[in-house]
């Protein structure tokens, strides 16, 4: 693996953040060489929101 990226998304609403995440993930999976997409929770220390990737993607 050559790099690990951490992408932080801020938005005006939870729905706006979910949509940004959905679009970003759908774009990223088309990039050659992307091996894994995951999300950290950090025990809830980053705030009250916990967005689950499977739910955001409708899986």
C-alpha positions as CSV (number, residue, x, y, z in Angstrom):
1,X,0.0,0.0,0.0
2,X,1.4,3.4,-0.9
3,X,-0.9,5.7,1.0
4,X,-3.8,5.9,3.5
5,X,-6.1,8.9,3.2
6,X,-8.3,10.3,5.9
7,X,-11.0,12.4,4.5
8,X,-13.1,14.6,6.8
9,X,-16.5,15.9,5.6
10,X,-18.2,18.8,7.3
11,X,-21.7,19.9,6.3
12,X,-24.6,22.0,7.1
13,X,-26.8,19.0,7.9
14,X,-26.6,15.3,8.5
15,X,-28.3,14.6,5.1
16,X,-25.7,16.8,3.3
17,X,-22.8,14.9,4.9
18,X,-24.4,11.5,4.0
19,X,-24.9,12.6,0.4
20,X,-21.3,13.8,0.2
21,X,-20.1,10.5,1.6
22,X,-22.3,8.5,-0.8
23,X,-21.0,10.4,-3.8
24,X,-17.4,10.3,-2.6
25,X,-17.4,6.5,-2.0
26,X,-19.1,5.8,-5.4
27,X,-16.4,7.9,-7.1
28,X,-13.5,6.3,-5.1
29,X,-14.4,2.7,-5.9
30,X,-13.9,3.5,-9.6
31,X,-10.3,4.6,-9.0
32,X,-7.7,1.9,-10.0
33,X,-5.7,0.8,-7.0
34,X,-8.2,1.6,-4.2
35,X,-8.1,-1.4,-1.9
36,X,-10.4,-0.6,1.0
37,X,-12.9,2.1,2.2
38,X,-13.6,2.1,5.9
39,X,-14.6,4.5,8.6
40,X,-13.4,5.1,12.1
41,X,-15.7,5.6,15.1
42,X,-13.1,6.6,17.8
43,X,-15.5,5.5,20.5
44,X,-17.9,8.3,19.7
45,X,-15.4,11.0,20.8
46,X,-15.8,13.0,17.6
47,X,-19.4,14.0,18.2
48,X,-22.9,12.8,18.6
49,X,-23.3,11.6,15.0
50,X,-22.4,8.0,14.0
51,X,-22.9,7.5,10.3
52,X,-22.7,3.9,9.1
53,X,-21.3,3.3,5.6
54,X,-23.6,0.4,4.8
55,X,-26.7,2.4,5.6
56,X,-25.4,5.4,3.7
57,X,-24.9,3.2,0.6
58,X,-28.2,1.4,1.1
59,X,-26.5,-2.0,1.6
